[in-house]
Amino acid sequence: MFNTLLIATDGSELGNKALAAGLDLAKLHGAKITIMTASDPVSSAIGAGGFGSIDAGPILIQLEERYAEEAQTILAAAAAKALEAGITAQTLHVPQHRPADAIVQTATELGCDTIIMGSHGRRGFQRLLLGSQAAEVLARASVAVLIVK
């Protein structure tokens, strides 16, 4: 355990705490790390409302581009923190995936033995004890999950 870490962050305060905890673990155990973020799929459910059809294509493209830019900003900041700690990190943006799906899938694909993430992120209504994405990762992951509060 703690040989191959997947650190999930969304750039939030708790995401940054999870990043710091993951970097500490990586340094302590000499672990290989991947820092990831995911972007939700963009909904294309735009109704015409009786006023004719709407070409949502350009809007969807702009949203995807904005999500990709935000992800790169988050990952660049995380990679800089890793470098400051003397750790080389792989970074990964998983577009058009719910965060829990992307985290579990990425951990499996990369053969990670531990997932590290914040208890709540930048998502809507939160559950009482854990954010919905953290709770889902905890329930579905086949490896250790460290939830940072």
C-alpha positions as CSV (number, residue, x, y, z in Angstrom):
1,M,0.0,0.0,0.0
2,F,1.0,3.6,-0.7
3,N,3.2,2.7,-3.7
4,T,1.0,4.1,-6.5
5,L,-1.3,6.9,-5.4
6,L,-4.1,8.6,-7.3
7,I,-4.7,12.1,-5.9
8,A,-8.0,13.5,-7.1
9,T,-8.5,17.3,-6.8
10,D,-10.9,19.9,-8.1
11,G,-8.8,22.9,-6.9
12,S,-11.1,23.5,-3.9
13,E,-9.8,23.9,-0.3
14,L,-10.4,20.3,0.5
15,G,-9.0,19.2,-2.8
16,N,-5.8,21.1,-2.0
17,K,-5.7,19.4,1.5
18,A,-6.0,16.0,-0.2
19,L,-3.2,17.0,-2.5
20,A,-1.0,18.0,0.5
21,A,-1.8,14.7,2.3
22,G,-1.0,12.7,-0.9
23,L,2.3,14.5,-1.4
24,D,3.2,13.8,2.2
25,L,2.4,10.1,1.7
26,A,4.3,10.0,-1.5
27,K,7.4,11.5,0.0
28,L,7.2,9.2,3.0
29,H,6.8,6.0,1.0
30,G,8.6,6.9,-2.2
31,A,5.3,6.4,-4.1
32,K,4.5,7.1,-7.7
33,I,1.7,9.6,-8.0
34,T,-0.9,10.7,-10.5
35,I,-2.8,13.9,-9.8
36,M,-6.2,14.0,-11.6
37,T,-9.2,16.1,-12.1
38,A,-12.4,15.4,-14.0
39,S,-15.0,17.5,-15.8
40,D,-18.6,16.6,-15.8
41,P,-20.3,16.0,-19.1
42,V,-21.9,19.0,-20.6
43,S,-25.7,18.6,-20.9
44,S,-27.1,19.3,-24.3
45,A,-30.7,19.4,-23.1
46,I,-31.5,22.8,-24.4
47,G,-35.2,23.0,-25.4
48,A,-36.5,25.2,-28.2
49,G,-39.5,26.3,-26.2
50,G,-41.6,26.7,-29.3
51,F,-39.3,29.3,-30.8
52,G,-37.6,27.1,-33.3
53,S,-34.5,25.0,-33.0
54,I,-31.3,26.1,-31.2
55,D,-27.9,25.2,-32.5
56,A,-26.2,24.3,-29.2
57,G,-23.0,23.0,-30.8
58,P,-21.0,26.2,-30.5
59,I,-22.1,26.7,-26.9
60,L,-21.2,23.1,-26.0
61,I,-17.8,23.5,-27.6
62,Q,-17.1,26.7,-25.6
63,L,-18.1,25.0,-22.4
64,E,-15.8,22.0,-23.1
65,E,-13.0,24.4,-23.8
66,R,-13.6,26.3,-20.6
67,Y,-13.7,23.1,-18.6
68,A,-10.4,22.0,-20.2
69,E,-8.8,25.4,-19.4
70,E,-9.9,25.2,-15.8
71,A,-8.6,21.6,-15.5
72,Q,-5.2,22.6,-16.9
73,T,-5.0,25.5,-14.4
74,I,-5.9,23.1,-11.5
75,L,-3.4,20.5,-12.6
76,A,-0.6,23.0,-13.3
77,A,-1.0,24.4,-9.7
78,A,-1.0,20.8,-8.3
79,A,2.1,19.8,-10.3
80,A,3.9,22.9,-9.1
81,K,3.1,22.0,-5.5
82,A,4.4,18.5,-6.1
83,L,7.6,19.9,-7.7
84,E,8.1,22.2,-4.7
85,A,7.9,19.0,-2.5
86,G,10.5,17.3,-4.7
87,I,8.1,14.9,-6.2
88,T,7.5,14.3,-9.9
89,A,3.9,13.8,-10.6
90,Q,1.9,12.7,-13.7
91,T,-1.2,14.8,-14.2
92,L,-4.4,13.8,-15.9
93,H,-7.6,15.5,-17.0
94,V,-10.6,13.2,-17.6
95,P,-13.2,15.2,-19.5
96,Q,-16.9,14.3,-19.8
97,H,-17.0,12.0,-16.8
98,R,-18.6,12.3,-13.5
99,P,-15.8,12.7,-10.9
100,A,-16.5,9.4,-9.1
101,D,-16.6,7.4,-12.3
102,A,-13.4,9.0,-13.5
103,I,-11.6,8.4,-10.2
104,V,-12.5,4.8,-9.9
105,Q,-11.8,4.1,-13.6
106,T,-8.5,5.9,-13.5
107,A,-7.3,4.1,-10.3
108,T,-8.1,0.8,-12.0
109,E,-6.5,1.6,-15.3
110,L,-3.3,2.9,-13.7
111,G,-3.1,0.1,-11.1
112,C,-3.2,2.5,-8.1
113,D,-3.2,1.0,-4.7
114,T,-4.6,4.1,-2.9
115,I,-7.0,6.9,-3.9
116,I,-6.7,10.2,-2.0
117,M,-9.5,12.9,-2.3
118,G,-11.3,15.5,-0.3
119,S,-14.6,14.8,1.5
120,H,-16.4,17.5,-0.4
121,G,-15.6,19.3,-3.6
122,R,-17.1,22.0,-5.7
123,R,-20.4,20.3,-6.3
124,G,-24.0,21.2,-5.5
125,F,-26.0,20.0,-2.5
126,Q,-23.8,18.0,-0.1
127,R,-24.6,14.9,1.9
128,L,-24.5,15.1,5.7
129,L,-21.2,13.3,6.2
130,L,-19.5,13.0,2.8
131,G,-19.9,14.6,-0.5
132,S,-21.8,12.5,-3.0
133,Q,-18.7,11.9,-5.2
134,A,-16.5,10.9,-2.2
135,A,-19.2,8.6,-0.9
136,E,-19.5,6.9,-4.3
137,V,-15.8,6.4,-4.7
138,L,-15.6,5.0,-1.2
139,A,-18.4,2.5,-2.0
140,R,-17.2,1.5,-5.4
141,A,-13.3,1.5,-5.2
142,S,-11.5,-1.8,-5.0
143,V,-8.5,-0.1,-3.4
144,A,-7.8,1.9,-0.2
145,V,-9.5,5.3,-0.2
146,L,-8.2,8.1,2.0
147,I,-10.8,10.8,2.5
148,V,-9.4,14.2,3.7
149,K,-11.6,16.6,5.7
